[in-house]
Amino acid sequence: MPQTDIAARDRLIVALDLPTADAARTLVDQLGDTVVFYKIGMELAMAPGFFELLAELKARRKQVFVDLKFFDIPETVARAVRNLSERGADFCTVHGNQSIMEAAAAAKTGHTRVLAVTALTSLDQGDMDDLGFQVDIADLVLSRARRALEAGCDGVVSSGLEVARLKAEAGGSLVCVTPGIRPVENREEADQKRIMTPTDAIRAGADYLVVGRPVRDAADPRATAEAIVAEIKAAAA
């Protein structure tokens, strides 16, 4: 089961996968108070105004998930996490071995929570085989989640397909953030392979759902976000 002390509106994280900070601001304005949690990632990090956008979102009392999947020597990752903590990031992601995850977890301050990436939702078993991981993808996700908790991380980013097992075997304190969410009426997968509906993901135990294109590309982004929040609320009841 998902953690019970999170409001339905707080569980929806809208991914600002847009080319410019101004385009991101436009979407945030469209969504208004319907959305309180946003993800800013690699695309915006390569555009001017990334940190200004982060500051603006925090000034508007939004929560911010900085998804840059830090992967470098432990000291460098630690310094990056510390800087993000000082900027008020609520979540950040790390991708690496035990020493990298330990360094990230030790460096966080304030309310910043460190999430370990398990296996990207754009990868399926065939992709994992191609990468040389001769292991069942669900077993790999569980192993990485256990190691993340041992390292002091707060949670993981995981497909909804693995969440139920993670919650059952890795412990209830594990925060599960689930991307690859596709509402029933918007099931185009594109480059996402391991996908799930909001209802199924919440019932599996996901704590937060990351939704990008289904909201961003909707004819009415606000109405779409409101419908997802309503679905989350019903599923979590």
C-alpha positions as CSV (number, residue, x, y, z in Angstrom):
1,M,0.0,0.0,0.0
2,P,1.1,3.6,-0.6
3,Q,1.9,5.8,2.4
4,T,-1.3,7.1,3.9
5,D,-0.3,10.5,5.0
6,I,0.1,12.0,1.5
7,A,-2.8,14.0,0.0
8,A,-4.0,12.9,-3.4
9,R,-3.0,16.3,-5.0
10,D,0.5,15.9,-3.6
11,R,0.9,12.5,-5.2
12,L,0.8,13.8,-8.7
13,I,4.2,15.0,-10.0
14,V,3.9,16.7,-13.4
15,A,7.1,16.4,-15.5
16,L,8.1,19.7,-17.1
17,D,9.7,18.1,-20.0
18,L,9.9,21.2,-22.1
19,P,12.6,23.0,-24.1
20,T,12.7,26.3,-22.2
21,A,12.0,27.7,-18.8
22,D,9.4,30.0,-20.3
23,A,7.5,27.1,-21.8
24,A,7.6,25.4,-18.3
25,R,6.2,28.6,-16.7
26,T,3.4,28.7,-19.2
27,L,2.3,25.1,-18.3
28,V,2.6,25.8,-14.6
29,D,0.4,28.8,-15.1
30,Q,-2.2,26.7,-17.0
31,L,-2.3,24.1,-14.2
32,G,-2.6,26.6,-11.4
33,D,-3.4,25.2,-8.0
34,T,-4.4,21.8,-9.5
35,V,-0.7,20.7,-9.4
36,V,1.6,21.3,-6.5
37,F,4.5,19.0,-7.4
38,Y,6.7,19.4,-10.5
39,K,9.7,17.5,-11.9
40,I,12.4,19.4,-13.7
41,G,15.0,17.3,-15.5
42,M,17.8,17.0,-18.0
43,E,16.1,18.9,-20.9
44,L,15.5,22.0,-18.8
45,A,18.9,21.7,-17.2
46,M,20.5,22.2,-20.6
47,A,18.4,25.4,-21.1
48,P,19.0,28.9,-19.6
49,G,17.1,29.6,-16.4
50,F,17.0,26.2,-14.8
51,F,17.9,27.3,-11.3
52,E,15.8,30.5,-11.6
53,L,12.8,28.2,-12.5
54,L,13.5,26.1,-9.5
55,A,13.5,29.2,-7.2
56,E,10.3,30.5,-8.8
57,L,8.5,27.2,-8.2
58,K,9.6,27.1,-4.6
59,A,8.5,30.8,-4.2
60,R,5.1,29.7,-5.5
61,R,5.0,27.0,-2.7
62,K,5.4,24.2,-5.2
63,Q,7.3,21.0,-4.4
64,V,10.2,20.3,-6.9
65,F,11.7,17.0,-8.0
66,V,15.1,17.6,-9.6
67,D,15.6,14.5,-11.8
68,L,19.2,14.6,-13.0
69,K,20.2,11.0,-12.0
70,F,23.6,12.0,-10.6
71,F,26.3,9.5,-11.5
72,D,29.8,10.4,-10.8
73,I,32.5,9.9,-8.2
74,P,31.0,10.0,-4.7
75,E,32.4,13.3,-3.6
76,T,31.1,15.1,-6.8
77,V,27.7,13.6,-6.3
78,A,27.7,14.6,-2.6
79,R,28.5,18.2,-3.5
80,A,25.7,18.3,-6.1
81,V,23.2,16.9,-3.7
82,R,24.3,19.4,-1.0
83,N,23.9,22.3,-3.5
84,L,20.4,21.1,-4.5
85,S,19.4,20.8,-0.8
86,E,20.4,24.4,-0.2
87,R,18.2,25.4,-3.2
88,G,15.2,23.7,-1.6
89,A,14.8,20.7,-3.9
90,D,12.3,18.2,-2.4
91,F,13.5,15.1,-4.3
92,C,16.6,14.4,-6.3
93,T,17.8,11.3,-8.0
94,V,21.0,9.3,-7.9
95,H,22.1,6.5,-10.2
96,G,25.1,4.5,-9.1
97,N,26.8,2.0,-6.8
98,Q,26.7,1.8,-3.1
99,S,29.3,4.4,-2.4
100,I,27.6,6.9,-4.7
101,M,24.2,6.3,-3.0
102,E,25.8,6.6,0.5
103,A,27.5,9.8,-0.4
104,A,24.3,11.3,-1.8
105,A,22.3,10.3,1.3
106,A,24.9,11.7,3.7
107,A,25.0,15.0,1.9
108,K,21.3,15.9,1.9
109,T,20.1,18.6,4.3
110,G,16.8,20.0,5.3
111,H,13.8,18.2,3.8
112,T,15.5,17.0,0.6
113,R,14.9,13.3,-0.1
114,V,17.3,11.2,-2.2
115,L,15.8,8.7,-4.6
116,A,17.8,5.9,-6.2
117,V,17.0,5.0,-9.8
118,T,16.3,1.3,-10.2
119,A,15.6,0.5,-13.9
120,L,14.3,3.1,-16.4
121,T,10.7,2.5,-17.5
122,S,11.9,2.9,-21.1
123,L,13.8,-0.5,-20.7
124,D,12.2,-3.9,-20.9
125,Q,13.8,-7.3,-20.3
126,G,15.2,-7.4,-23.8
127,D,17.0,-4.1,-23.3
128,M,18.4,-5.3,-20.0
129,D,19.8,-8.4,-21.8
130,D,21.4,-6.2,-24.4
131,L,23.0,-4.1,-21.7
132,G,24.6,-7.3,-20.2
133,F,22.3,-7.6,-17.1
134,Q,21.6,-11.3,-17.1
135,V,19.0,-11.0,-14.4
136,D,15.2,-10.8,-14.1
137,I,14.3,-7.1,-14.2
138,A,12.1,-7.3,-11.2
139,D,14.9,-9.0,-9.2
140,L,17.3,-6.2,-10.2
141,V,14.8,-3.5,-9.1
142,L,14.3,-5.2,-5.7
143,S,18.1,-5.6,-5.2
144,R,18.7,-1.9,-6.0
145,A,15.9,-0.8,-3.7
146,R,17.3,-2.8,-0.8
147,R,20.7,-1.4,-1.3
148,A,19.4,2.1,-1.6
149,L,17.7,1.8,1.8
150,E,20.9,0.4,3.3
151,A,22.8,3.3,1.9
152,G,20.4,5.8,3.6
153,C,18.4,6.8,0.5
154,D,14.8,7.7,1.2
155,G,13.3,5.8,-1.7
156,V,13.4,4.7,-5.3
157,V,12.2,5.6,-8.8
158,S,10.5,2.4,-10.0
159,S,8.0,1.2,-12.6
160,G,4.6,0.5,-11.1
161,L,5.0,-3.1,-12.3
162,E,7.6,-3.7,-9.5
163,V,6.0,-1.5,-6.7
164,A,3.9,-4.2,-5.0
165,R,6.9,-6.4,-4.6
166,L,9.1,-3.5,-3.4
167,K,6.6,-2.5,-0.8
168,A,6.1,-6.1,0.4
169,E,9.8,-7.0,0.6
170,A,11.8,-3.7,1.0
171,G,9.7,-2.3,3.8
172,G,6.9,0.3,4.2
173,S,9.3,3.2,4.8
174,L,10.5,3.0,1.2
175,V,9.2,5.9,-0.9
176,C,8.2,4.7,-4.3
177,V,8.0,7.3,-7.1
178,T,6.6,5.8,-10.3
179,P,7.0,7.2,-13.8
180,G,5.6,5.7,-17.0
181,I,2.0,6.6,-15.9
182,R,-0.5,6.5,-18.7
183,P,-4.2,7.2,-18.1
184,V,-6.6,4.8,-19.8
185,E,-7.7,7.4,-22.4
186,N,-4.1,8.2,-23.3
187,R,-2.3,4.9,-23.7
188,E,0.4,5.9,-26.3
189,E,3.6,4.4,-25.0
190,A,6.1,6.2,-27.2
191,D,9.5,5.3,-25.5
192,Q,8.0,4.1,-22.3
193,K,7.6,0.3,-22.2
194,R,6.8,-0.6,-18.6
195,I,3.7,1.5,-18.1
196,M,0.7,1.5,-15.8
197,T,-2.5,3.5,-15.2
198,P,-2.8,5.8,-12.2
199,T,-5.3,3.5,-10.5
200,D,-3.2,0.4,-10.9
201,A,0.0,2.2,-9.8
202,I,-1.6,3.6,-6.6
203,R,-3.3,0.2,-5.8
204,A,0.1,-1.5,-6.2
205,G,1.6,0.8,-3.6
206,A,3.1,3.8,-5.5
207,D,3.4,6.9,-3.3
208,Y,3.9,9.4,-6.1
209,L,3.1,9.3,-9.8
210,V,5.1,11.1,-12.5
211,V,3.1,12.2,-15.5
212,G,4.5,14.1,-18.4
213,R,3.2,13.9,-21.9
214,P,-0.4,13.0,-21.0
215,V,-0.7,16.3,-19.2
216,R,1.7,18.4,-21.3
217,D,0.2,17.4,-24.6
218,A,-3.5,17.4,-23.6
219,A,-6.0,19.8,-25.2
220,D,-6.8,20.9,-21.7
221,P,-3.8,20.2,-19.4
222,R,-5.6,21.4,-16.2
223,A,-8.7,19.3,-16.8
224,T,-6.4,16.3,-17.5
225,A,-4.5,16.9,-14.3
226,E,-7.7,17.3,-12.3
227,A,-9.0,14.0,-13.6
228,I,-5.7,12.2,-12.7
229,V,-5.9,13.7,-9.1
230,A,-9.5,12.5,-8.8
231,E,-8.4,9.0,-10.0
232,I,-5.6,8.9,-7.5
233,K,-7.9,10.0,-4.7
234,A,-10.4,7.2,-5.6
235,A,-7.6,4.6,-5.9
236,A,-6.1,5.5,-2.5
237,A,-9.4,5.5,-0.6
